[in-house]
Amino acid sequence: MKNHISVHGIKLYAYHGCLTEEAKIGGNYIVNVDIETDFKSAALSDELTDTIDYCVIYEICKKEMGVKSKLIEHVGQRIFNTIKLTFLTVKKLRVKVIKQLPPMNGNVDEVSITIED
């Protein structure tokens, strides 16, 4: 049996980008996290300590998004690595970082990166 936990739509304001203006004015980002784990124990015990705490996932994303980077690829990898180190019960992980309204020479709603194992 596979068990999945998803935390989607983590909305954060951050200062990532290669342009000087991006580091000054920042922008809106969305992070989605999908985890395959085994939460059978939690389903039986009803104890938070037997599963992955959604609040901790949010805090990891918030902390890593708070560290300026030129590339969302770099931020996404930090989020991915920290989740894997924090929760040893993660079997598979998918992290998606979405940058809304990126400054480009065109009308683009968003760009995103996805890291998964």
DSSP file (Angstrom, degrees, kcal/mol; ACC not computed):
  #  RESIDUE AA STRUCTURE BP1 BP2  ACC     N-H-->O    O-->H-N    N-H-->O    O-->H-N    TCO  KAPPA ALPHA  PHI   PSI    X-CA   Y-CA   Z-CA
    1    1 A M              0   0    0      0, 0.0     2,-0.4     0, 0.0     0, 0.0   0.000 360.0 360.0 360.0 137.2    0.0    0.0    0.0
    2    2 A K        -     0   0    0     36,-0.1     2,-0.4    37,-0.0    36,-0.1  -0.864 360.0-161.5-105.2 140.1    1.2    3.5   -0.9
    3    3 A N  E     -A   37   0A   0     34,-1.1    34,-2.5    -2,-0.4     2,-0.4  -0.967   7.5-166.0-120.3 137.9    0.5    6.5    1.3
    4    4 A H  E     -A   36   0A   0     -2,-0.4     2,-0.4    32,-0.2    32,-0.2  -0.959  10.3-168.3-127.3 141.8    0.8   10.1    0.0
    5    5 A I  E     -A   35   0A   0     30,-2.6    30,-3.1    -2,-0.4     2,-0.4  -0.998  11.6-170.8-124.6 130.7    0.8   13.5    1.7
    6    6 A S  E     -A   34   0A   0     -2,-0.4     2,-0.5    28,-0.2    28,-0.2  -0.978  15.0-174.7-124.4 135.9    0.5   16.6   -0.4
    7    7 A V  E     +A   33   0A   0     26,-2.9    26,-2.7    -2,-0.4     2,-0.3  -0.930  25.1 174.5-125.3 104.6    1.0   20.2    0.7
    8    8 A H  E     +     0   0A   0     -2,-0.5    24,-0.2    24,-0.2     3,-0.1  -0.798  47.6  30.4-115.8 152.4    0.0   22.4   -2.2
    9    9 A G  E     +     0   0A   0     -2,-0.3     2,-1.0     1,-0.2    -1,-0.2   0.818  59.8 172.5  76.8  32.7   -0.3   26.2   -2.7
   10   10 A I  E     -A   31   0A   0     21,-2.3    21,-1.9    -3,-0.3     2,-0.5  -0.655  21.3-155.6 -73.7 106.7    2.3   27.4   -0.2
   11   11 A K  E     +A   30   0A   0     -2,-1.0     2,-0.3    19,-0.2    19,-0.2  -0.763  22.0 164.2 -95.0 123.5    2.2   31.1   -1.1
   12   12 A L  E     -A   29   0A   0     17,-2.3    17,-2.6    -2,-0.5     2,-0.5  -0.973  34.1-136.5-138.6 149.8    5.4   33.0   -0.3
   13   13 A Y  E     +A   28   0A   0     -2,-0.3     2,-0.3    15,-0.2    15,-0.2  -0.931  40.2 162.1-104.5 128.5    6.9   36.3   -1.2
   14   14 A A  E     -A   27   0A   0     13,-2.4    13,-2.4    -2,-0.5     2,-0.4  -0.888  44.0-121.6-146.0 172.3   10.6   36.0   -1.9
   15   15 A Y        +     0   0    0     50,-0.5     2,-0.3    -2,-0.3    54,-0.3  -0.583  53.2 139.1-120.8  66.0   13.6   37.7   -3.5
   16   16 A H        +     0   0    0     -2,-0.4    54,-0.2    52,-0.2     2,-0.2  -0.849  22.1  90.9-111.3 146.5   15.0   35.3   -6.1
   17   17 A G        -     0   0    0     52,-1.9    54,-0.2    -2,-0.3     6,-0.1  -0.662  68.9-107.2 148.7 160.3   16.2   36.1   -9.6
   18   18 A C  S    S+     0   0    0     -2,-0.2     2,-0.3    52,-0.2    -1,-0.1   0.686  92.3  86.4 -84.2 -20.9   19.2   37.0  -11.7
   19   19 A L  S >> S-     0   0    0     51,-0.1     4,-1.2     1,-0.1     3,-0.6  -0.618  79.4-132.0 -84.9 141.7   18.0   40.6  -12.2
   20   20 A T  H 3> S+     0   0    0     -2,-0.3     4,-1.0     1,-0.2     3,-0.3   0.871 107.5  58.1 -56.5 -39.5   19.0   43.3   -9.6
   21   21 A E  H 3>>S+     0   0    0      1,-0.2     4,-3.2     2,-0.2     5,-0.5   0.860 100.3  56.6 -61.8 -36.4   15.4   44.5   -9.6
   22   22 A E  H <>5S+     0   0    0     -3,-0.6     4,-1.6     1,-0.2    -1,-0.2   0.882 105.1  51.2 -64.1 -37.3   14.2   41.0   -8.5
   23   23 A A  H  <5S+     0   0    0     -4,-1.2    -1,-0.2    -3,-0.3    -2,-0.2   0.748 117.2  41.1 -70.3 -23.4   16.4   41.0   -5.5
   24   24 A K  H  <5S+     0   0    0     -4,-1.0    -2,-0.2    -3,-0.4    -1,-0.2   0.892 127.7  24.7 -90.0 -46.8   15.1   44.4   -4.5
   25   25 A I  H  <5S-     0   0    0     -4,-3.2    -3,-0.2    -5,-0.1    -2,-0.2   0.711  91.6-160.6 -97.3 -21.3   11.4   44.2   -5.2
   26   26 A G     << -     0   0    0     -4,-1.6     2,-0.3    -5,-0.5   -11,-0.2  -0.095   4.3-128.9  72.0-173.1   10.8   40.4   -4.9
   27   27 A G  E     -A   14   0A   0    -13,-2.4   -13,-2.4    -4,-0.1     2,-0.3  -0.974  21.2 -79.1-165.9 174.5    7.9   38.4   -6.3
   28   28 A N  E     -A   13   0A   0     72,-0.3    72,-2.4    -2,-0.3     2,-0.3  -0.689  42.5-179.7 -91.4 138.3    5.2   35.9   -5.6
   29   29 A Y  E     -AB  12  99A   0    -17,-2.6   -17,-2.3    -2,-0.3     2,-0.4  -0.939  15.9-155.3-133.9 154.0    6.0   32.2   -5.5
   30   30 A I  E     -AB  11  98A   0     68,-2.0    68,-3.1    -2,-0.3     2,-0.4  -0.999   9.2-162.1-129.5 135.7    4.0   29.0   -4.9
   31   31 A V  E     -AB  10  97A   0    -21,-1.9   -21,-2.3    -2,-0.4     2,-0.4  -0.969   2.7-168.5-119.4 133.9    5.5   25.8   -3.6
   32   32 A N  E     - B   0  96A   0     64,-2.5    64,-2.7    -2,-0.4     2,-0.4  -0.979   4.2-168.4-119.5 133.7    3.9   22.3   -3.9
   33   33 A V  E     -AB   7  95A   0    -26,-2.7   -26,-2.9    -2,-0.4     2,-0.4  -0.985   4.9-175.0-125.9 128.5    5.2   19.3   -2.0
   34   34 A D  E     -AB   6  94A   0     60,-2.7    60,-2.4    -2,-0.4     2,-0.4  -0.991   8.8-173.4-123.7 129.7    4.2   15.7   -2.7
   35   35 A I  E     -AB   5  93A   0    -30,-3.1   -30,-2.6    -2,-0.4     2,-0.6  -0.972  18.2-155.1-127.7 133.5    5.5   12.9   -0.4
   36   36 A E  E     +AB   4  92A   0     56,-2.8    55,-3.3    -2,-0.4    56,-1.4  -0.945  40.8 137.7-101.9 126.9    5.2    9.2   -0.6
   37   37 A T  E     -A    3   0A   0    -34,-2.5   -34,-1.1    -2,-0.6     2,-0.6  -0.797  56.9 -96.8-149.5-173.5    5.5    7.7    2.9
   38   38 A D        +     0   0    0     51,-0.3     3,-0.2    -2,-0.2     4,-0.1  -0.930  40.2 162.1-120.1 105.4    4.0    5.1    5.2
   39   39 A F     >  +     0   0    0     -2,-0.6     4,-2.2     1,-0.2     5,-0.2   0.031  36.8 116.4-112.7  29.0    1.5    6.6    7.6
   40   40 A K  H  > S+     0   0    0      1,-0.2     4,-1.5     2,-0.2     5,-0.2   0.895  77.4  53.6 -59.2 -40.1   -0.3    3.4    8.6
   41   41 A S  H  > S+     0   0    0     -3,-0.2     4,-3.2     1,-0.2     5,-0.3   0.924 109.5  47.4 -61.3 -44.2    0.9    3.9   12.2
   42   42 A A  H  > S+     0   0    0      8,-0.7     4,-2.6     1,-0.2     5,-0.2   0.871 107.0  57.0 -65.4 -36.7   -0.5    7.4   12.3
   43   43 A A  H  < S+     0   0    0     -4,-2.2    -1,-0.2     1,-0.2    -2,-0.2   0.841 116.7  36.1 -63.2 -31.6   -3.8    6.1   10.8
   44   44 A L  H  < S+     0   0    0     -4,-1.5    -2,-0.2    -3,-0.2    -1,-0.2   0.872 125.0  37.7 -85.9 -41.7   -4.1    3.7   13.7
   45   45 A S  H  < S-     0   0    0     -4,-3.2    -3,-0.2    -5,-0.2    -2,-0.2   0.767  86.7-142.5 -84.7 -26.1   -2.6    5.8   16.5
   46   46 A D     <  +     0   0    0     -4,-2.6     2,-0.4    -5,-0.3    -4,-0.1   0.801  55.0 138.5  63.6  30.8   -4.1    9.2   15.6
   47   47 A E    >   -     0   0    0     -5,-0.2     3,-1.6    -6,-0.2    -1,-0.2  -0.917  55.5-145.6-112.0 131.1   -0.7   10.7   16.7
   48   48 A L  G >  S+     0   0    0     -2,-0.4     3,-1.8     1,-0.3    -1,-0.1   0.817  98.3  66.4 -61.1 -32.3    1.1   13.5   14.8
   49   49 A T  G 3  S+     0   0    0      1,-0.3    -1,-0.3     3,-0.1     4,-0.1   0.646  93.3  61.8 -66.6 -13.1    4.4   12.1   15.8
   50   50 A D  G <  S+     0   0    0     -3,-1.6    -8,-0.7    -9,-0.1    -1,-0.3   0.308 110.2  34.4 -94.7   8.3    3.7    9.0   13.6
   51   51 A T  S <  S-     0   0    0     -3,-1.8     2,-0.6   -10,-0.1   -12,-0.1  -0.737  98.9 -71.0-143.0-169.1    3.4   11.0   10.4
   52   52 A I        -     0   0    0     -2,-0.2     2,-0.5    37,-0.1    -3,-0.1  -0.848  46.8-129.3 -97.0 122.9    4.8   14.0    8.6
   53   53 A D     >  -     0   0    0     -2,-0.6     4,-1.6     1,-0.2     3,-0.5  -0.592   8.6-153.7 -76.5 118.5    3.8   17.3   10.1
   54   54 A Y  H  > S+     0   0    0     -2,-0.5     4,-2.3     1,-0.2    -1,-0.2   0.848  94.9  58.9 -60.3 -35.2    2.4   19.6    7.4
   55   55 A C  H  > S+     0   0    0      1,-0.2     4,-2.4     2,-0.2    -1,-0.2   0.867 103.4  51.2 -64.4 -35.8    3.4   22.6    9.5
   56   56 A V  H  > S+     0   0    0     -3,-0.5     4,-2.4     2,-0.2    -1,-0.2   0.891 107.8  52.9 -68.2 -38.9    7.0   21.5    9.4
   57   57 A I  H  X S+     0   0    0     -4,-1.6     4,-2.2     2,-0.2    -2,-0.2   0.937 110.4  48.0 -59.3 -46.6    6.8   21.2    5.6
   58   58 A Y  H  X S+     0   0    0     -4,-2.3     4,-2.8     1,-0.2    -2,-0.2   0.929 111.3  49.8 -59.2 -46.5    5.5   24.7    5.4
   59   59 A E  H  X S+     0   0    0     -4,-2.4     4,-2.6     1,-0.2    -1,-0.2   0.868 108.9  52.2 -64.1 -37.3    8.2   26.1    7.7
   60   60 A I  H  X S+     0   0    0     -4,-2.4     4,-2.6     2,-0.2     5,-0.3   0.944 112.4  45.8 -62.1 -47.4   10.9   24.3    5.7
   61   61 A C  H  X S+     0   0    0     -4,-2.2     4,-2.4     1,-0.2    -2,-0.2   0.921 113.5  49.1 -62.0 -44.6    9.6   26.0    2.5
   62   62 A K  H  X S+     0   0    0     -4,-2.8     4,-1.0     2,-0.2    -1,-0.2   0.915 112.9  47.6 -61.7 -44.3    9.3   29.4    4.2
   63   63 A K  H  < S+     0   0    0     -4,-2.6     3,-0.4     2,-0.2     4,-0.3   0.942 115.4  43.3 -64.0 -49.2   12.8   29.2    5.6
   64   64 A E  H >< S+     0   0    0     -4,-2.6     3,-1.2     1,-0.2    -1,-0.2   0.857 111.6  53.6 -69.4 -34.7   14.5   28.1    2.3
   65   65 A M  H 3< S+     0   0    0     -4,-2.4   -50,-0.5    -5,-0.3    -1,-0.2   0.736 100.4  64.5 -68.9 -21.0   12.5   30.6    0.2
   66   66 A G  T 3< S+     0   0    0     -4,-1.0     2,-0.7    -3,-0.4    -1,-0.2   0.570  84.5  85.1 -77.7  -9.6   13.7   33.3    2.6
   67   67 A V  S <  S-     0   0    0     -3,-1.2    -1,-0.0    -4,-0.3   -53,-0.0  -0.855  88.6-120.9 -95.8 115.6   17.3   32.7    1.5
   68   68 A K        +     0   0    0     -2,-0.7     2,-0.3   -52,-0.1   -52,-0.2  -0.256  39.5 169.9 -59.2 137.0   18.0   34.8   -1.7
   69   69 A S        -     0   0    0    -54,-0.3   -52,-1.9    -4,-0.1     3,-0.1  -0.976  39.7-135.8-142.2 154.5   19.0   32.8   -4.7
   70   70 A K  S    S+     0   0    0     -2,-0.3     2,-0.4   -54,-0.2   -52,-0.2   0.871  92.6  43.8 -73.9 -37.8   19.5   33.7   -8.4
   71   71 A L     >  -     0   0    0    -54,-0.2     4,-1.4     1,-0.1     3,-0.5  -0.876  65.3-145.9-117.9 139.4   17.7   30.5   -9.5
   72   72 A I  H  > S+     0   0    0     -2,-0.4     4,-2.8     1,-0.2     5,-0.2   0.722 102.8  68.5 -70.7 -18.8   14.6   28.8   -8.3
   73   73 A E  H  > S+     0   0    0      2,-0.2     4,-1.9     1,-0.2    -1,-0.2   0.899 100.6  47.3 -60.5 -40.5   16.4   25.5   -9.2
   74   74 A H  H  > S+     0   0    0     -3,-0.5     4,-1.8     2,-0.2    -2,-0.2   0.908 113.0  47.2 -68.5 -43.9   18.7   26.3   -6.3
   75   75 A V  H  X S+     0   0    0     -4,-1.4     4,-2.4     1,-0.2    -2,-0.2   0.930 111.3  51.7 -63.2 -46.1   15.9   27.1   -3.9
   76   76 A G  H  X S+     0   0    0     -4,-2.8     4,-2.6     1,-0.2    -1,-0.2   0.886 108.2  51.3 -59.2 -40.5   13.9   24.0   -4.9
   77   77 A Q  H  X S+     0   0    0     -4,-1.9     4,-2.8     2,-0.2    -1,-0.2   0.887 109.0  50.8 -66.2 -38.2   17.0   21.8   -4.3
   78   78 A R  H  X S+     0   0    0     -4,-1.8     4,-2.4     2,-0.2    -2,-0.2   0.920 111.6  47.5 -64.4 -43.1   17.4   23.2   -0.8
   79   79 A I  H  X S+     0   0    0     -4,-2.4     4,-2.3     2,-0.2     5,-0.2   0.949 113.4  48.9 -61.1 -48.2   13.8   22.6    0.0
   80   80 A F  H  X S+     0   0    0     -4,-2.6     4,-2.2     1,-0.2    -2,-0.2   0.937 113.1  46.3 -55.9 -51.7   14.1   19.0   -1.3
   81   81 A N  H  X S+     0   0    0     -4,-2.8     4,-2.2     1,-0.2    -1,-0.2   0.895 112.0  50.4 -61.9 -42.3   17.2   18.3    0.6
   82   82 A T  H  X S+     0   0    0     -4,-2.4     4,-2.1     2,-0.2    -1,-0.2   0.899 110.0  49.4 -66.7 -40.8   15.9   19.7    3.9
   83   83 A I  H  X S+     0   0    0     -4,-2.3     4,-2.5    -5,-0.2    -1,-0.2   0.933 111.4  49.8 -62.4 -45.0   12.7   17.7    3.7
   84   84 A K  H  < S+     0   0    0     -4,-2.2    -2,-0.2    -5,-0.2    -1,-0.2   0.887 114.3  44.9 -61.4 -38.9   14.6   14.5    3.0
   85   85 A L  H  < S+     0   0    0     -4,-2.2    -1,-0.2    -5,-0.2    -2,-0.2   0.821 115.5  47.3 -73.6 -31.2   16.9   15.1    6.0
   86   86 A T  H  < S+     0   0    0     -4,-2.1     2,-0.6     1,-0.2    -2,-0.2   0.873 116.9  40.0 -78.4 -39.3   14.1   16.1    8.3
   87   87 A F    ><  -     0   0    0     -4,-2.5     3,-1.4    -5,-0.2    -1,-0.2  -0.883  59.9-177.9-118.6  99.7   11.8   13.2    7.6
   88   88 A L  T 3  S+     0   0    0     -2,-0.6    -1,-0.1     1,-0.3    -4,-0.1   0.617  78.7  69.9 -72.4 -11.9   13.6    9.9    7.2
   89   89 A T  T 3   +     0   0    0    -38,-0.1     2,-0.4   -52,-0.0   -51,-0.3   0.458  68.8 117.9 -85.2  -0.7   10.3    8.1    6.4
   90   90 A V    <   +     0   0    0     -3,-1.4   -53,-0.2    -6,-0.2     3,-0.1  -0.545  36.1 176.6 -69.6 120.9   10.0    9.9    3.0
   91   91 A K  S    S+     0   0    0    -55,-3.3     2,-0.3    -2,-0.4   -54,-0.2   0.857  71.3   7.6 -90.4 -43.9   10.1    7.2    0.2
   92   92 A K  E     -B   36   0A   0    -56,-1.4   -56,-2.8     2,-0.0    -1,-0.4  -0.985  69.7-166.4-138.5 148.6    9.6    9.5   -2.7
   93   93 A L  E     -B   35   0A   0     -2,-0.3    24,-1.8   -58,-0.2     2,-0.4  -0.997   8.6-173.7-140.4 140.6    9.5   13.3   -2.8
   94   94 A R  E     -BC  34 116A   0    -60,-2.4   -60,-2.7    -2,-0.4     2,-0.5  -0.988   6.4-175.5-134.7 124.6    8.4   15.9   -5.4
   95   95 A V  E     -BC  33 115A   0     20,-2.8    20,-2.7    -2,-0.4     2,-0.5  -0.985   1.6-172.5-122.1 127.2    9.0   19.6   -4.9
   96   96 A K  E     -BC  32 114A   0    -64,-2.7   -64,-2.5    -2,-0.5     2,-0.5  -0.982   3.9-166.5-120.8 128.1    7.6   22.2   -7.4
   97   97 A V  E     -BC  31 113A   0     16,-2.0    16,-2.0    -2,-0.5     2,-0.5  -0.969   7.6-165.0-115.1 124.2    8.5   25.9   -7.1
   98   98 A I  E     -BC  30 112A   0    -68,-3.1   -68,-2.0    -2,-0.5     2,-0.6  -0.929   7.8-157.6-112.9 127.6    6.5   28.3   -9.2
   99   99 A K  E     -BC  29 111A   0     12,-3.2    12,-2.0    -2,-0.5     2,-0.3  -0.926  19.0-144.1-104.1 116.9    7.5   31.9   -9.9
  100  100 A Q  E    S- C   0 110A   0    -72,-2.4   -72,-0.3    -2,-0.6    10,-0.3  -0.587  70.9  -2.5 -85.7 143.1    4.5   34.0  -10.8
  101  101 A L  S    S-     0   0    0      8,-3.7    -1,-0.2    -2,-0.3     9,-0.2   0.908  82.4-158.9  46.1  59.8    4.7   36.8  -13.4
  102  102 A P        -     0   0    0      0, 0.0     2,-1.2     0, 0.0     6,-0.3  -0.361  25.8-105.7 -67.3 145.6    8.4   36.4  -14.1
  103  103 A P        +     0   0    0      0, 0.0     2,-0.3     0, 0.0     4,-0.1  -0.587  67.0 141.6 -74.4  99.5   10.1   39.4  -15.7
  104  104 A M        -     0   0    0     -2,-1.2     2,-1.9     2,-0.4     4,-0.1  -0.837  67.4 -96.8-133.0 168.2   10.6   38.3  -19.2
  105  105 A N  S    S+     0   0    0     -2,-0.3     2,-0.3     2,-0.1     0, 0.0  -0.412 103.0  36.9 -84.2  61.2   10.3   39.7  -22.7
  106  106 A G  S    S-     0   0    0     -2,-1.9     2,-1.0     2,-0.1    -2,-0.4  -0.935 100.6 -73.7 170.1 170.2    6.8   38.5  -23.1
  107  107 A N        +     0   0    0     -2,-0.3     2,-0.4    -4,-0.1    -2,-0.1  -0.765  59.0 161.1 -91.0 100.4    3.5   37.9  -21.3
  108  108 A V        -     0   0    0     -2,-1.0     3,-0.1    -6,-0.3    -4,-0.1  -0.984  31.6-159.5-127.0 127.6    4.1   34.8  -19.1
  109  109 A D  S    S-     0   0    0     -2,-0.4    -8,-3.7     1,-0.2     2,-0.3   0.917  70.8 -21.8 -69.7 -44.9    1.9   33.8  -16.1
  110  110 A E  E     -C  100   0A   0    -10,-0.3     2,-0.3    -9,-0.2    -1,-0.2  -0.996  45.0-150.1-162.5 158.1    4.5   31.6  -14.4
  111  111 A V  E     -C   99   0A   0    -12,-2.0   -12,-3.2    -2,-0.3     2,-0.3  -0.935  25.8-177.0-127.0 156.3    7.6   29.5  -14.7
  112  112 A S  E     -C   98   0A   0     -2,-0.3     2,-0.3   -14,-0.2   -14,-0.2  -0.988  19.9-151.0-152.0 160.5    8.4   26.5  -12.5
  113  113 A I  E     -C   97   0A   0    -16,-2.0   -16,-2.0    -2,-0.3     2,-0.4  -0.946  12.2-158.5-127.1 152.8   10.8   23.8  -11.7
  114  114 A T  E     -C   96   0A   0     -2,-0.3     2,-0.4   -18,-0.2   -18,-0.2  -0.999   5.5-172.1-134.1 133.1   10.1   20.3  -10.4
  115  115 A I  E     +C   95   0A   0    -20,-2.7   -20,-2.8    -2,-0.4     2,-0.3  -0.992  19.4 157.4-122.6 128.9   12.5   18.1   -8.5
  116  116 A E  E      C   94   0A   0     -2,-0.4   -22,-0.2   -22,-0.2    -2,-0.0  -0.993 360.0 360.0-149.2 156.3   11.6   14.5   -7.7
  117  117 A D              0   0    0    -24,-1.8   -23,-0.1    -2,-0.3    -1,-0.1   0.343 360.0 360.0-123.6 360.0   13.1   11.1   -6.9
